[in-house]
Amino acid sequence: MTPPTINHQPSPSAIARLLPSPAQVADDLKPLAPADYDRAIALFVEAMAVHPGVRFLGQFGTVSTPGVSDLDLLVVAADEHYRAVCDQAFRVVQNVPNGPYLFWHPPAVIPLSLLPVTPAFHSLGHLRPLHGHVPLPAECTAPLSAIRTVLWSSYFWSSVLSLSRGRPGLRQLLLLLGNIAQSIGWDYHALGQAAERERALRRARESRQAVLAAPPSQRADLAVQHLAQALEAWLDADWNAQPWWNRCLASQPSPALRLRTGPDTLIEFRHERDSSQSPAVTLTLPSFYADLILLLKPSFGPRFHLPGLDKTQVPDRQSLDVSWQEALSAFKAAAESIRRFSHRIGLDELALFREPFALPFGLYPVPQSGISWAKALARALFPWRRRTPLDVER
């Protein structure tokens, strides 16, 4: 039986607090054509294919909206050449025409030994081979895919929380609309509501086209309006998915929990939706985020902290269905493999969780060098040229 749909709209002020003012939004769109993307891909492949240690090159997704879409490429590198391949990929992107624009985030470079565990963090589905051959691992189980989706959704919520603190570009908002639609779509996929999933994806495309068709002077206002509607729809979808997650995680009603993700950013997790929100709280989310992230926390080692949740009791794994226990164990094994590899090549053990993997809500540990919390958070949220990490284009 299809679960009933919850449709309690958040207060306009709660959504408005997450949004930038249209005056903050810069129109940074470039009038690019499909040929610009094709040329960038060809030049990237030409340069990377001959570099020592490169075993495979591939492309995720498609370029649906030239000038907005980004290039999402994968590089598989021999372990011993990993750092050199990362450096080369960065240099090539800088030298490709429009490279820093077309590549919103750096190409994902995966060490060959970590390829088998990559699906725990990043789907390898719909990957178009560009060069070379490696045996790609099978997609992960449905529970592990669900865990991966919530992890990335938490990461994108961090991106949303950063919007009002900076001066985002118009392109960033349009890319974020696509990410939000994907998160909404997954919620409804879990609920077996295929029509709602397709509706979310269609609305994202229509919103993007409406902004692009508007006069330049109106684009920022329109983008912020569409983003507000998308955030309301995302919150509704997350809350609709809460009963499903409660069953999967054997969750019981509990007091609200709070997680501080920045000096002025506080997320509250509730078991049931409440239209009221404390002025001190930046964002209220369903408690499944907290339940799952507390279950994942040990996977990232002793240096990973959840400010405000560290002393919270972790849900009992033994009460979960066997398939969910196995998924959590597989996730833990994958995270530990990534940490061991980082340590082996002389990196901080959590370094690879900046790119191409992720930590819950982007909460990277503050370095021991004494760097301020604000700067550490900025580096986590803007890991490459200080840009907000968005895993698009779809």
N, C-alpha and C positions, 0 to 999 in steps of 0.2 A: 504494500500500500504506500502511495506517495505521501510523504509527511506534509502536514499543512504548512503553508507559507506564512512566515512572520513578516509583518510589514509595519513595524513601528519606526517611523522616520526619526532620525536624530535631530536635535534642535539645530536650526540654521547657524546659531552662534558656535556650536561645537564643530561643525564642518568649516565655517568661516575662519576659525582659528588656525586651521591647517593650511590655508591657502595663501599664496602671495597676492599682494595687491596687483591689479593689472598694470599699474604704473611701474612695478618692479620688473615686469616681464619684458625682456629684450627680444625684438624680432630678428633672430639670428638665422633664419632659414636661407638656404642657398638654392637657386634654381638649377638643380642638377637633372640629368636625363639618365635613363637606364644604361646608356653607353658609358657614362662616367663610372658607374658601379662595375660594369664588365671590365673596363680598362684597369681599374684598381685591383680587381681580383686577378686578372691575368698578370699584372706586374708583380703582385705579391707572390703568386705561385712561381713565377719565373725566378724570382730572387731566392725564395725559400727552398725550392726543390733541389738546388745545388749546394745548399749549406750542409756541412757535416752534421750528421745525427738526425736529420729530418726524415721521419719514416712515413708520415701520412699528412695530407692536407685535405680539409673538407669544409663545407659550408652548411650552416644551419639556416633553415627558413628561406624566404624569398624576399625580394625587394618589391613590396606592394605599393609604396608611395615614394617615388624618387624625390629627393630633397628632404624627406623626413626619415625614411628608413635608414637603418645602419647596416653594416656588414658584420655578420657574426660568424667568424671563422675558427676552425679548430686545427691545431698543430700537434701531432704526436711526435715526441722527440726521444731519442735514446737517452737513458738515464744519465750517462756520463757527459752528455752534451746539453743537458737541460738548461743550465743557466746561460750558456752561449747562444742557444736557440732563442731563448726569451729576449736576450739583448738584440739579436739580429731581427726578430719580428718587430720589436719597437723601432729600430732604425728604418726598416723597410716601410713601415706605416708612415713615418715622418717624411719619407722621400717620395711616396706615391702622391700624384696630383690629388688634392683634396683629401689626403689620407687621414689627418687628424679629425676631419669632419665626418668622413664616411665610416671610420671606425670609432663609434661612440665609446666603446671600451676596447681594451687590447684583445687581440686574438687569444683564445684560450689555448695555452701550451700545456699539454699533459705529458708527464713522463711515461714511457712505455710500460714500466712496471706498475703504474697506478691506473692504467686503462681498465683493467678488470673491475676495479672498485668505483670507477667514475660514475656509473649509473645511480649510485646511492645519493649523489649530489647533483648530477646534471644529466638530463636525458640525452642519449645519443641517437634518438629516433629522428627520422626525416633528415638524415645527414647525407649531403650530396658529395661524393668523392671528387676531389680535384687533382690529387697526385698521390702515388704510392699505394701501398696496401698493408693493412694490419687486420688481424682478426678482431672485429668489434664485438664486445660482450653483448649478451642478450639484455633486453629491458628487465628492470627489476620487478619484484612482485608488487601487487596492488597496494598492500600496506606500506611497503617501503616507498613506493611512488607517492603515496599520500603524505608520508613524513617529509619527503623531499619538497613537496609542494608547499607545505606549511612553513618550512624553513625559508624558502625563497619569498613567500608572501610576507613573512616577518621582515625580511630584508627590504622588500619594497615599501612596507609601512615606514621603515626608517627613512627611505628616500622621500616619502610624503612629508614626514616630520621635519625634514630639512628645508622644505620649499620656502616657508615664510621667513627663514633666517638669512636667506641670500638673495641673489638676483638671478633667478632661473631664466633660461632662454625659452622661447616659444617652442623650439624643437623638443626640448626636454619634457615639456608638458604633453606634447603630442605623443612622444614615445611612452611616457608614463601611462597615458590613456590605454595604450595597447597592453601594457603589463597588467593594469587593473582588470581589463577585460579577461585576460587569461586566468587570473586568480578567481574572478567571479565564475568563469566557465568551469573551473575545476570544482568549485563548491557544488554547482548544479550537476556536474558529472557524477560526483559522489552520491548525490541524492537521486540519480537516475532521471533527471529532468533535462533531457537533451534539447528540448525546444528553448528552455531558458538559457542554456549554454550558448546556443546559436544566436539567440537574441542579444546577449551581451557582446559577442564578437561583432555582430552586425552594427550595434550601436556605436562601438568604438570606431569602426570604419567610417560610419556616417558622421560622427563627431569630428573626426580628423578632416574629412572632406569639407564639412561645413566651415571649419576654421580656415582652411586653405582657400575656399571660394570667397571668403569675406574680404572687403577692402582692408588693406594693411592697417589702417587706423583703428579697425574694430577687432582685429585678430586676438589681441591680448585679452580683452574683455570676454570675448566669446570662448576662448580657450579655458579661462578660469571658470566660466559658467559650466562648460561641459565637464571640466574636472570635478567640480562640486557635485554634479549629478552622478558622475561615475563613482565618487567616494561614497555617496549615499547608497548607491546600488551595491557597492562592495561590502559595506557594513551590513546591509540587509542580507546579502548572500552568506556572509560569514555567520550571522546569527541564525539563518535558516539551517546552516550546517552544524550548529552547536549540538542539537540532540543526536545527530549521527555520530559525532565525535565522542559524545558522552557514552554512547553504547560501546564504541570501539575501545575507548580508554578506561571503561568501567568507572567513569567519574561520578562523584557524589557531590551534592550541593555543599559549598564551602564559602567562607568569607572572601570578600574581594581581596585580590593581591595586587601589589603595585611594583612596577619595574622602572627604575630611572635610567633612561638611555642618553641623558645629557644634562648639563647644568640646569636647563630650563624645560626639560622634556620628561614628563611622567606618564606612563601608560598604566591604566588600571584594567584588571581582568576580572570579569564577573561571570557567575554561573548562569544568571538570567539577565535579560536586557532590562535596563532601567533608563527611562527618558531623562532623568536628572543626571547631572555630571558636576562634580566639584570644580570650582574655578582653578584649583591647584592641578587638576588632571588635564593633560593635553589630549588624550585619546583613550576611549574605553573600548576594549575588545572582548570577545568571548573567551571564556576561561580555557578552552582547548589549546590556545596558544601557550599559555603558561604551563598547563599539564604536560604537553608534549615537549616543550623546551626544557622543563625540569627533568624529564626522562632522558633527554639527549645530552644534558650538561656533562655527565661523567665522560662522554666520548671525547671531549675536547681537552681533558687534562686539568691539572690543578691550577693553571694560570688563568683559566677562563672563568670569569665571574659574571653574575647576574645581579647588579646593584639593587638591593631591596628584596631579592628572592633567594639569596644564597642560603639563608637559614630556614627556608620553607621546606616542609617535609615533601620528599619526592613521592609521587604516586607509586603504588605497589605494582611492580611489573608482574608478579606472580598471579595477579588477579586478571590479567589480560588473556585473551585468546592466544593459542600457541602461535598462530600466524603473525600476530603483532609482536610477541616476544621474539620470534625469529627475525622479524624486520628490524627491531631495535638492536639486536645482537649484530646483524649484518651492517647496520649503520655504524655501530661502535667499532667494528673491525675495520671498516673503510676509513673512518676518521683517524684511527690509530695508525693505519698504513701511511696516510698522508703526513701525519706528524713525524713518524719515523724517517720517512724519506727526506723531509725538510731538515731534520737534525743531521742526517747522514751527509748532506751536501753543504752543511755549514750555515743553514738558515735558521731563523727562529722557528720553533716547531709549529707555530700557527701562521707562518708567513703565507703559505699557499691558500689559506682560507680568505685571503683578500681577492685573489684571482687565481683560478677560475671557480674556486669553491666559495662557501659562505659560512659565516657564523650567525647564530640567531640574533636578529635585529642589528646585525653588523657590529656587535659589541666586541671590538678587539681590545686586548689588554693594554693598559697604559704602559709604555716602555719604561724600563728602569732608569733611563737617562735623566728623568726629571721633567720630561716634556709635559706641558699642561694638558689637562683632561680635554679642554676644548680643541687643542691642536691634534691630540690623538684621535678624537672623534672625527675631526675633519679629514684626517688622513684615512680613516676607516671608510667614511662615506664617500670620499673622493680619491680613490686609490690611484687613479691614473690621470694626470693633469687636473687633479682635484675635481673630477666630475662625479656626479651621482651615479652609482652603478645600476644600470638598467639592462636586463637580459632580454633584449629585443633584437631583431625585428621579426614579427610573425605576420 
